[in-house]
Structures are given as structure tokens and as C-alpha cells.
């Protein structure tokens, strides 16, 4: 809480939209069982993953790096391309490019 008082309060003054999010997050500390609190959704895996992604992106941006690693971007493009190839109903047997690429190594 001391950290929040010393460092985060001034950030809320600069970014008022963050104040409600911080208040809900720190309110979890007031409950013996935060998973039963009105803010339990903040503890769900999907929310934690979203926060982790946002934090990682912010750190990478601060380091002047791409928001996602190039290998991840390449993999996402490959998955998208594979999905596009398999969507065409008129193709007799769409190739499974990803499986071929990884299995033939």
C-alpha cells in the first residue's frame, strides 16, 4: 500500500482512467478471500494474462523493441496463412503448411 501511496497516486493524477482500476485492484487486499469479492474477476486467468501481455508490451516499448517478438509475429502470420489455405472449400485437399514445416525437419 505504501508503494501505491507514494508512486501510483501521482500516476492517477496524470491518468485519471487508471484510478478506478487501481482502487479495484487494491480493494482485493481488504478481503480474506479475494476470489469471493465483488472484484474476483480481476483474479481470473484470462484477466491476468491480459495484464501480463499489456505489461510485457509496455516494457518492450520502453526498450524500443517491437510489442511482440518477431518470432511470435512470424508464427501468427503462419497460423493465419494456414487458416486461409484451409478455408477454401473448392480446394481438393488444402495443405497443412504448419505441420509440413515442423514435421519435415
VENGI-V543543 format. One line per field, one symbol per residue. phi: phi as a letter, one per 40 degrees, with the letter a starting at -180 (. if undefined). Layout:
BEGIN
phi: ???
END
This chain:
BEGIN
phi: .cdcccbcdcccccbdcccccccccccdccbcbdcbccbdccccdccccccccccdcccccccfbccbddccccccccccccccccccccccacccdcccccccc
END
